[in-house]
Amino acid sequence: MSPPRDFRARLAAPSLAMLPRIGDSLSFLYLDIVRIIQDDTGISAKIETRRGIDTVELPTAALSCLLLGPGASITTRALATLARHGTTVICTGAGGVRSYAAITPEGLTTTWLEHQATAWAQPDRRLEVAVRMYEHRFGETVPSGTTLERLRGLEGQRMKAMYRLLAQRHRIKPFKLSYNPEDWDQQDAVNQALSSANNCLYGIVHAAILALGCSPALGFVHQGKQHAFVYDIADLYKAELTLPLAFSLHDSHNPESDARRKLREQLRLFRLLPRIVGDIQGVLAPDDAKPRSSDERKPVRLVHLWDPETGAVPAGTNYSNTEND
């Protein structure tokens, strides 16, 4: 006996209160050469094996980011379900590198997007956010009056020193950062592992940014790309996560796959998503940032109309009979 139609409708349209917090979600799942569909029980991945077609159920309600590599296909019903559950879907190249695009859930407040856009549009405040990112990243205070050009120089010096230290620790030749998708197989294992791990990190950061309702495009240090803010926030964690991991795989025969697998294992210990959410809020608007232990989702605010004098005014109201008509 099939369930009543209204019951099926309630299952298909969960309320915001039913959705999991982004900080409680799993980190990411990378899939390629699969077909992802929506069936009667949820979303599943169809994988062709020597035994035939295997079916794997995907935990969409608790998954923050789904990375789809070459050979993956997905139905529109499955995409709609992922969007309702707040799961970011990212299309990637082989190994999770090169280009990607994402879908955005609808029911998000614009509170943090407004904080981001306001700070981004004012050069002084934009520099303040960049300074807060640097101080968070390296744990040192930036002297007053430091320009963005000087900030980039300080960051470059710190990263060169880190490359040199990690190379000495693993007893390998001096490291040179390189990323050339057209000559991918000729790059050394460290660069391949670093690119693979960084792109997985970008996916996780992208998922957190979208969960807060922010724009991935409005970066404070990076600019000119639709994922500039993703690169800004991901830089906060590379020295702690992806760089040491990449250097540890300098003698790996499959650095791309090993980097993804080991990064996923590390994220279980780091609990990265709650940190990302709190750090984004902290760099954008420290005075309004919530404690990291609280729920990241603000109460849903109904849509309203903007007024230059009074601020927000109620939507859904007919203003044709006002005195200004």
Backbone hydrogen bonds in HBPLUS format (Angstrom, degrees):
<---DONOR---> <-ACCEPTOR-->    atom                        ^
c    i                          cat <-CA-CA->   ^        H-A-AA   ^      H-
h    n   atom  resd res      DA  || num        DHA   H-A  angle D-A-AA Bond
n    s   type  num  typ     dist DA aas  dist angle  dist       angle   num
A0007-PHE N   A0004-PRO O   3.17 MM   3  5.31 124.6  2.50  98.0 111.7     1
A0008-ARG N   A0004-PRO O   3.10 MM   4  6.48 156.7  2.16 151.1 157.3     2
A0009-ALA N   A0005-ARG O   2.96 MM   4  6.24 148.9  2.06 146.6 155.7     3
A0010-ARG N   A0006-ASP O   3.08 MM   4  6.31 149.4  2.18 139.3 146.3     4
A0011-LEU N   A0007-PHE O   3.09 MM   4  6.41 153.2  2.16 146.9 154.0     5
A0012-ALA N   A0008-ARG O   3.02 MM   4  6.22 145.3  2.15 142.0 151.4     6
A0013-ALA N   A0009-ALA O   3.13 MM   4  6.26 126.3  2.44 140.9 153.0     7
A0018-MET N   A0015-SER O   3.00 MM   3  5.39 144.1  2.13 107.1 117.2     8
A0019-LEU N   A0016-LEU O   3.19 MM   3  5.31 145.7  2.31 101.2 110.7     9
A0024-ASP N   A0021-ARG O   3.05 MM   3  5.30 147.9  2.16 104.4 113.9    10
A0025-SER N   A0022-ILE O   3.25 MM   3  5.28 159.6  2.29 102.7 108.8    11
A0026-LEU N   A0062-ALA O   2.69 MM  36  5.91 170.9  1.69 151.5 153.3    12
A0064-SER N   A0026-LEU O   3.34 MM  38  5.89 152.7  2.42 128.6 135.9    13
A0029-LEU N   A0065-CYS O   3.02 MM  36  6.52 138.6  2.19 149.1 161.7    14
A0067-LEU N   A0029-LEU O   2.81 MM  38  5.95 162.3  1.84 151.4 157.1    15
A0031-LEU N   A0067-LEU O   2.90 MM  36  6.24 160.6  1.94 166.5 171.0    16
A0069-GLY N   A0031-LEU O   2.72 MM  38  5.93 175.4  1.72 161.0 162.4    17
A0033-ILE N   A0070-PRO O   3.09 MM  37  6.33 143.3  2.23 130.1 140.8    18
A0073-SER N   A0034-VAL O   2.97 MM  39  6.46 145.5  2.09 147.3 158.3    19
A0035-ARG N   A0046-LYS O   3.13 MM  11  5.08 153.6  2.21 135.2 143.2    20
A0046-LYS N   A0035-ARG O   2.72 MM  11  5.08 171.6  1.73 152.4 155.2    21
A0036-ILE N   A0073-SER O   2.79 MM  37  6.12 165.7  1.81 150.2 154.7    22
A0075-THR N   A0036-ILE O   3.17 MM  39  6.59 146.1  2.29 158.9 168.1    23
A0037-ILE N   A0044-SER O   3.01 MM   7  5.69 159.9  2.05 164.2 168.7    24
A0044-SER N   A0037-ILE O   3.03 MM   7  5.69 158.4  2.08 155.6 162.6    25
A0039-ASP N   A0042-GLY O   2.80 MM   3  5.44 172.6  1.81 168.4 166.4    26
A0058-LEU N   A0043-ILE O   2.94 MM  15  5.74 176.5  1.94 156.2 155.2    27
A0045-ALA N   A0056-VAL O   2.78 MM  11  5.15 161.1  1.81 148.1 153.0    28
A0056-VAL N   A0045-ALA O   2.97 MM  11  5.15 159.8  2.01 143.7 150.4    29
A0047-ILE N   A0054-ASP O   2.83 MM   7  5.13 170.7  1.83 156.7 159.6    30
A0054-ASP N   A0047-ILE O   2.76 MM   7  5.13 164.1  1.79 162.4 158.3    31
A0049-THR N   A0052-GLY O   2.65 MM   3  5.16 179.4  1.65 173.1 173.0    32
A0052-GLY N   A0049-THR O   3.11 MM   3  5.16 151.6  2.20 100.4 109.1    33
A0060-THR N   A0058-LEU O   2.90 MM   2  5.55 135.0  2.10 107.4  93.6    34
A0062-ALA N   A0059-PRO O   3.05 MM   3  5.66 151.2  2.14 117.2 125.7    35
A0063-LEU N   A0060-THR O   3.28 MM   3  5.03 170.9  2.29 107.1 106.5    36
A0088-THR N   A0064-SER O   3.03 MM  24  6.12 166.1  2.05 140.7 137.5    37
A0066-LEU N   A0088-THR O   2.79 MM  22  6.18 162.7  1.82 166.9 172.9    38
A0090-ILE N   A0066-LEU O   2.87 MM  24  6.12 171.1  1.87 161.1 163.2    39
A0068-LEU N   A0090-ILE O   2.82 MM  22  6.13 167.5  1.83 165.6 169.1    40
A0092-THR N   A0068-LEU O   2.88 MM  24  5.84 174.7  1.89 150.8 152.5    41
A0072-ALA N   A0069-GLY O   3.27 MM   3  5.94 146.5  2.39 141.9 142.1    42
A0079-LEU N   A0075-THR O   3.03 MM   4  6.38 157.5  2.08 148.0 154.5    43
A0080-ALA N   A0076-THR O   2.90 MM   4  6.11 156.8  1.95 149.4 155.2    44
A0081-THR N   A0077-ARG O   3.09 MM   4  6.34 155.8  2.15 145.0 150.9    45
A0082-LEU N   A0078-ALA O   3.00 MM   4  6.25 161.2  2.03 151.7 156.7    46
A0083-ALA N   A0079-LEU O   2.95 MM   4  6.17 155.4  2.01 148.7 155.4    47
A0084-ARG N   A0080-ALA O   3.00 MM   4  6.26 156.0  2.05 146.8 152.9    48
A0085-HIS N   A0081-THR O   3.10 MM   4  6.36 145.6  2.22 145.0 153.9    49
A0087-THR N   A0082-LEU O   2.94 MM   5  5.15 157.9  1.98 158.3 153.1    50
A0086-GLY N   A0083-ALA O   3.05 MM   3  5.07 158.9  2.10 103.4 109.8    51
A0091-CYS N   A0101-ALA O   3.17 MM  10  5.52 145.1  2.30 138.4 148.7    52
A0093-GLY N   A0097-VAL O   2.77 MM   4  5.06 139.0  1.94 149.5 161.8    53
A0096-GLY N   A0093-GLY O   3.04 MM   3  5.39 147.7  2.15 139.3 134.6    54
A0108-LEU N   A0106-GLU O   2.78 MM   2  5.80 137.7  1.96 111.9  98.8    55
A0114-GLU N   A0110-THR O   2.87 MM   4  6.02 154.6  1.94 157.8 163.3    56
A0115-HIS N   A0111-THR O   3.16 MM   4  6.52 152.2  2.25 141.5 149.0    57
A0116-GLN N   A0112-TRP O   2.95 MM   4  6.09 158.5  1.99 140.7 146.7    58
A0117-ALA N   A0113-LEU O   2.83 MM   4  6.03 168.7  1.84 153.6 156.3    59
A0118-THR N   A0114-GLU O   2.97 MM   4  5.95 159.7  2.01 144.9 150.7    60
A0119-ALA N   A0115-HIS O   3.09 MM   4  6.24 164.7  2.12 148.3 152.2    61
A0120-TRP N   A0116-GLN O   2.88 MM   4  5.99 157.6  1.93 151.0 158.2    62
A0121-ALA N   A0117-ALA O   3.03 MM   4  6.02 149.0  2.13 143.5 149.9    63
A0126-ARG N   A0122-GLN O   2.81 MM   4  5.94 154.2  1.88 160.8 168.9    64
A0127-LEU N   A0123-PRO O   3.02 MM   4  6.19 154.8  2.09 146.6 151.6    65
A0128-GLU N   A0124-ASP O   3.08 MM   4  6.38 149.3  2.18 139.9 148.7    66
A0129-VAL N   A0125-ARG O   3.02 MM   4  6.34 153.6  2.09 148.0 153.4    67
A0130-ALA N   A0126-ARG O   3.09 MM   4  6.39 157.6  2.14 145.0 151.2    68
A0131-VAL N   A0127-LEU O   2.89 MM   4  6.14 154.1  1.96 150.6 157.6    69
A0132-ARG N   A0128-GLU O   2.95 MM   4  6.23 157.1  2.01 147.1 153.2    70
A0133-MET N   A0129-VAL O   2.95 MM   4  6.25 150.9  2.03 147.9 155.9    71
A0134-TYR N   A0130-ALA O   3.05 MM   4  6.36 157.8  2.10 146.6 152.0    72
A0135-GLU N   A0131-VAL O   2.91 MM   4  6.18 167.4  1.93 157.6 160.7    73
A0136-HIS N   A0132-ARG O   2.92 MM   4  6.01 153.9  1.99 143.8 151.1    74
A0137-ARG N   A0133-MET O   2.91 MM   4  6.01 151.4  1.99 145.2 153.4    75
A0138-PHE N   A0134-TYR O   2.96 MM   4  6.12 160.6  1.99 158.3 161.3    76
A0139-GLY N   A0135-GLU O   2.81 MM   4  5.11 132.4  2.04 132.2 140.9    77
A0146-THR N   A0143-PRO O   3.29 MM   3  5.95 145.0  2.42 141.6 139.7    78
A0151-LEU N   A0147-THR O   2.93 MM   4  6.18 148.4  2.03 143.1 152.8    79
A0152-ARG N   A0148-LEU O   2.93 MM   4  6.22 152.9  2.00 149.0 154.8    80
A0153-GLY N   A0149-GLU O   3.12 MM   4  6.43 150.7  2.21 142.0 149.9    81
A0154-LEU N   A0150-ARG O   2.95 MM   4  6.28 155.9  2.01 150.4 156.3    82
A0155-GLU N   A0151-LEU O   2.98 MM   4  6.21 158.0  2.03 147.7 153.9    83
A0156-GLY N   A0152-ARG O   2.96 MM   4  6.16 156.6  2.01 146.5 152.5    84
A0157-GLN N   A0153-GLY O   3.08 MM   4  6.34 155.2  2.15 147.4 153.3    85
A0158-ARG N   A0154-LEU O   3.08 MM   4  6.35 159.8  2.13 149.1 154.2    86
A0159-MET N   A0155-GLU O   3.03 MM   4  6.26 159.2  2.08 152.2 157.5    87
A0160-LYS N   A0156-GLY O   3.03 MM   4  6.19 159.8  2.07 148.9 154.0    88
A0161-ALA N   A0157-GLN O   3.11 MM   4  6.29 160.7  2.15 147.2 152.3    89
A0162-MET N   A0158-ARG O   3.06 MM   4  6.31 146.9  2.17 140.4 149.7    90
A0163-TYR N   A0159-MET O   2.90 MM   4  6.22 159.5  1.95 153.6 158.3    91
A0164-ARG N   A0160-LYS O   3.01 MM   4  6.24 163.8  2.04 150.9 155.0    92
A0165-LEU N   A0161-ALA O   2.97 MM   4  6.16 156.4  2.03 144.9 151.2    93
A0166-LEU N   A0162-MET O   2.95 MM   4  6.14 166.2  1.97 156.3 159.0    94
A0167-ALA N   A0163-TYR O   2.95 MM   4  6.09 156.7  2.01 149.5 156.2    95
A0168-GLN N   A0164-ARG O   3.06 MM   4  6.23 156.5  2.12 145.1 151.1    96
A0169-ARG N   A0165-LEU O   2.96 MM   4  6.15 153.6  2.03 144.4 152.3    97
A0170-HIS N   A0166-LEU O   3.09 MM   4  6.28 151.5  2.17 145.9 151.6    98
A0172-ILE N   A0167-ALA O   3.06 MM   5  5.32 166.5  2.08 147.9 152.2    99
A0171-ARG N   A0168-GLN O   3.19 MM   3  4.86 154.0  2.26  95.0 102.8   100
A0183-ASP N   A0180-ASN O   3.00 MM   3  5.51 154.9  2.06 116.2 123.8   101
A0186-GLN N   A0183-ASP O   3.28 MM   3  5.75 144.9  2.41 108.4 117.7   102
A0187-GLN N   A0184-TRP O   3.19 MM   3  5.71 166.9  2.21 116.6 120.7   103
A0192-GLN N   A0188-ASP O   3.10 MM   4  6.40 160.6  2.14 154.1 160.2   104
A0193-ALA N   A0189-ALA O   2.86 MM   4  5.98 166.2  1.88 152.2 156.1   105
A0194-LEU N   A0190-VAL O   2.84 MM   4  5.94 156.0  1.89 147.7 155.2   106
A0195-SER N   A0191-ASN O   2.95 MM   4  6.05 162.1  1.98 146.5 150.8   107
A0196-SER N   A0192-GLN O   3.05 MM   4  6.21 163.7  2.08 148.5 153.1   108
A0197-ALA N   A0193-ALA O   2.90 MM   4  6.03 168.1  1.92 151.2 154.8   109
A0198-ASN N   A0194-LEU O   2.83 MM   4  5.85 160.1  1.87 147.3 153.7   110
A0199-ASN N   A0195-SER O   3.06 MM   4  6.15 156.5  2.11 144.2 149.8   111
A0200-CYS N   A0196-SER O   3.20 MM   4  6.48 149.8  2.30 144.2 151.9   112
A0201-LEU N   A0197-ALA O   2.92 MM   4  6.20 154.7  1.98 147.1 154.9   113
A0202-TYR N   A0198-ASN O   2.75 MM   4  6.07 149.9  1.84 148.1 157.0   114
A0203-GLY N   A0199-ASN O   3.11 MM   4  6.30 150.0  2.21 136.9 143.9   115
A0204-ILE N   A0200-CYS O   3.13 MM   4  6.50 153.8  2.20 147.9 154.1   116
A0205-VAL N   A0201-LEU O   2.94 MM   4  6.19 168.1  1.95 158.3 161.3   117
A0206-HIS N   A0202-TYR O   2.78 MM   4  5.87 159.1  1.82 148.7 155.4   118
A0207-ALA N   A0203-GLY O   2.99 MM   4  6.19 153.8  2.06 142.4 148.9   119
A0208-ALA N   A0204-ILE O   3.08 MM   4  6.43 155.0  2.14 147.4 153.7   120
A0209-ILE N   A0205-VAL O   2.88 MM   4  6.15 160.3  1.92 156.1 161.6   121
A0210-LEU N   A0206-HIS O   2.99 MM   4  6.19 165.2  2.01 153.5 156.9   122
A0211-ALA N   A0207-ALA O   2.93 MM   4  6.08 149.0  2.02 142.1 151.3   123
A0212-LEU N   A0208-ALA O   3.10 MM   4  6.36 138.1  2.29 142.6 152.1   124
A0212-LEU N   A0209-ILE O   3.24 MM   3  5.32 131.9  2.49  95.8 107.9   125
A0214-CYS N   A0209-ILE O   3.06 MM   5  5.41 147.6  2.17 162.2 154.1   126
A0213-GLY N   A0210-LEU O   2.99 MM   3  4.88 145.5  2.11  97.0 107.9   127
A0229-PHE N   A0216-PRO O   2.79 MM  13  4.89 146.0  1.90 140.4 145.3   128
A0219-GLY N   A0217-ALA O   3.06 MM   2  5.90 124.1  2.38 110.6  94.9   129
A0228-ALA N   A0225-LYS O   3.34 MM   3  5.25 149.2  2.44 116.0 110.6   130
A0230-VAL N   A0227-HIS O   3.12 MM   3  5.10 121.6  2.47  95.2 110.3   131
A0231-TYR N   A0227-HIS O   3.13 MM   4  6.53 154.8  2.20 153.4 158.9   132
A0232-ASP N   A0228-ALA O   3.07 MM   4  6.41 153.7  2.14 145.1 152.7   133
A0233-ILE N   A0229-PHE O   3.05 MM   4  6.26 169.4  2.06 152.6 152.9   134
A0234-ALA N   A0230-VAL O   2.91 MM   4  6.01 162.2  1.94 151.5 157.5   135
A0235-ASP N   A0231-TYR O   3.10 MM   4  6.12 147.6  2.21 143.1 149.7   136
A0236-LEU N   A0233-ILE O   3.02 MM   3  5.52 151.6  2.11 111.5 119.8   137
A0237-TYR N   A0234-ALA O   3.05 MM   3  5.74 163.1  2.08 121.3 125.9   138
A0240-GLU N   A0237-TYR O   3.17 MM   3  5.33 131.0  2.42 100.3 113.2   139
A0241-LEU N   A0237-TYR O   2.86 MM   4  5.91 149.1  1.95 155.6 165.2   140
A0243-LEU N   A0238-LYS O   2.96 MM   5  5.77 174.9  1.96 152.8 152.8   141
A0245-LEU N   A0241-LEU O   3.39 MM   4  6.38 153.7  2.47 140.3 147.8   142
A0246-ALA N   A0242-THR O   2.88 MM   4  5.97 160.7  1.92 149.0 153.9   143
A0247-PHE N   A0243-LEU O   3.13 MM   4  6.36 168.1  2.14 160.6 162.5   144
A0248-SER N   A0244-PRO O   3.08 MM   4  6.20 144.2  2.21 140.3 149.8   145
A0249-LEU N   A0246-ALA O   3.08 MM   3  5.30 149.3  2.18 103.6 113.0   146
A0250-HIS N   A0247-PHE O   3.31 MM   3  5.30 148.1  2.42 115.2 111.7   147
A0252-SER N   A0249-LEU O   3.06 MM   3  5.06 169.2  2.07 113.6 114.3   148
A0258-ASP N   A0254-ASN O   3.07 MM   4  6.16 170.8  2.08 163.2 165.6   149
A0259-ALA N   A0255-PRO O   2.88 MM   4  5.78 150.0  1.97 138.1 145.8   150
A0260-ARG N   A0256-GLU O   3.17 MM   4  6.48 160.6  2.21 150.2 154.2   151
A0261-ARG N   A0257-SER O   3.02 MM   4  6.23 168.7  2.03 155.6 158.7   152
A0262-LYS N   A0258-ASP O   2.91 MM   4  5.96 170.6  1.92 151.6 154.7   153
A0263-LEU N   A0259-ALA O   2.92 MM   4  5.88 152.8  1.99 143.1 151.1   154
A0264-ARG N   A0260-ARG O   3.06 MM   4  6.22 158.3  2.11 145.7 151.1   155
A0265-GLU N   A0261-ARG O   3.12 MM   4  6.44 152.6  2.20 144.3 151.9   156
A0266-GLN N   A0262-LYS O   2.92 MM   4  6.19 156.2  1.98 147.6 153.8   157
A0267-LEU N   A0263-LEU O   2.96 MM   4  6.19 151.6  2.04 150.2 157.6   158
A0268-ARG N   A0265-GLU O   3.32 MM   3  5.60 142.0  2.47 101.3 110.9   159
A0269-LEU N   A0266-GLN O   2.92 MM   3  5.43 140.1  2.08 111.0 121.8   160
A0270-PHE N   A0266-GLN O   3.02 MM   4  6.32 154.2  2.08 148.9 157.2   161
A0271-ARG N   A0267-LEU O   3.14 MM   4  5.81 145.8  2.26 140.7 144.1   162
A0275-ARG N   A0272-LEU O   2.96 MM   3  5.17 116.8  2.38 103.6 120.0   163
A0276-ILE N   A0272-LEU O   2.88 MM   4  6.18 156.3  1.94 159.2 167.1   164
A0277-VAL N   A0273-LEU O   3.09 MM   4  6.33 169.3  2.11 159.9 160.8   165
A0278-GLY N   A0274-PRO O   3.12 MM   4  6.28 169.5  2.14 147.1 150.1   166
A0279-ASP N   A0275-ARG O   2.79 MM   4  5.91 155.3  1.85 152.0 159.8   167
A0280-ILE N   A0276-ILE O   2.88 MM   4  6.05 161.0  1.91 156.4 160.3   168
A0281-GLN N   A0277-VAL O   3.19 MM   4  6.39 167.2  2.20 149.6 152.9   169
A0282-GLY N   A0278-GLY O   2.89 MM   4  6.02 148.4  1.99 139.7 149.4   170
A0283-VAL N   A0279-ASP O   2.93 MM   4  6.14 154.4  1.99 152.3 156.6   171
A0284-LEU N   A0280-ILE O   3.09 MM   4  6.16 153.7  2.16 147.7 154.9   172
A0285-ALA N   A0281-GLN O   2.98 MM   4  5.84 166.8  1.99 147.2 151.5   173
A0288-ASP N   A0285-ALA O   3.00 MM   3  5.52 142.4  2.15 115.2 125.4   174
A0294-SER N   A0291-PRO O   3.12 MM   3  5.73 162.9  2.15 118.4 123.5   175
A0305-LEU N   A0313-VAL O   2.85 MM   8  5.18 175.2  1.85 162.8 162.9   176
A0313-VAL N   A0305-LEU O   2.88 MM   8  5.18 157.1  1.94 145.8 152.2   177
A0307-ASP N   A0311-GLY O   2.75 MM   4  4.79 124.6  2.05 126.8 144.1   178
A0311-GLY N   A0307-ASP O   2.94 MM   4  4.79 139.8  2.11 131.8 137.3   179
A0325-ASP N   A0322-THR O   3.24 MM   3  5.78 168.5  2.26 116.4 118.7   180
